[in-house]
Amino acid sequence: MKATAADRVKLALGFWSSLRLLGIPPQEVARHAHLPLTVIDDPVVTTAQYYAIWQAYAELVGDTATGIVKLATAFETAQYPPAALATFHARDFRDALTRMTRYKQMCPPESLCFREEGGLGIIELDWQHATEPGPPVLVGITLAYLLELGRRGTGQPLTAYSVEFVHDMGNTEVLEAYFGCSVRVGASGNRLTLRGSDLERPFVSYNEELLEILTPALDRSLDEQRSKRKISSKVKWILSRYLSRGRIDIQTVAIELGLSDRTLQRRLMEEGENFKQLLAQTRHEQALAYLADPSLEIKEVAFLVGYEDQNSFYRAFRTWEGESPANWRVAQDHWRSSLVTE
């Protein structure tokens, strides 16, 4: 299945070669992910395929934490894509992280937010254009890569101040040894916190001439990508972040987009969409993602997707899937078990 314009994810050029260095045949990853072998030679995949590849890698390694550390250290700097090269050749660690959060917008589905607060640098991971969160191994490798960037750029064995993850990450002792700090799971968000003094460390890989070439080209690409992005994708992205905050309407989303609600309605109509349908789609997609997490009770899932009472969620879910959330979860568990025993 080819990726559509609204759902295109580029695999890093060095991904498959890094797996080979770890002794993991790319063909085995593709088969384990239930994807055609042609995916290995196709640099563009769908978000679902991207997630499946990462999940397959984690399952083949056996432990999420081990898979994160192995791949973070195996990935060769020479195989970084242009956007990552612009961060590697930045002036200092702060400049690198600022560039990373900006240019990561061109490489969905991960989204990064960087801020400084109380003498610390905090990077939070979220998901752009994707209503379903990525697998834990992808979360971990993204945050590990940021620290790895600082280590390689400065030439210093930097450690993190703290690391937090939403989901279980396997052997946390492995992660604590890599990050050099305590690792917390079950947190409200996925975030890497760094010491402010480390942000000021200069990069030995700083290359002003190369940045003068890369920066204008990357900025143009980012501007072009933003202008082409469908308004319906932007609406779903905003909805996915507002659902658990209570009632959300088209006026709220329009304000976020800097539009009037009438203009937003018109632009959605031009794409053959309407706000009510997008809200239902977003709730449906997020409900499936949350139900796949056995640690969440169904009443919690109902709240997270914006339903004030569980009965309303049950009625909506039956409309979407033709069965109750509980029965759907049981069926998915049986399906996953069958894959393991095959």
Beta strands, then each sheet from edge to edge (+ up, - down):
strand 1: 9-10
strand 2: 44-45
strand 3: 110-117
strand 4: 120-127
strand 5: 162-165
strand 6: 183-185
strand 7: 190-195
sheet 1: 1+ 2-
sheet 2: 3+ 4- 7+ 5- 6-
end
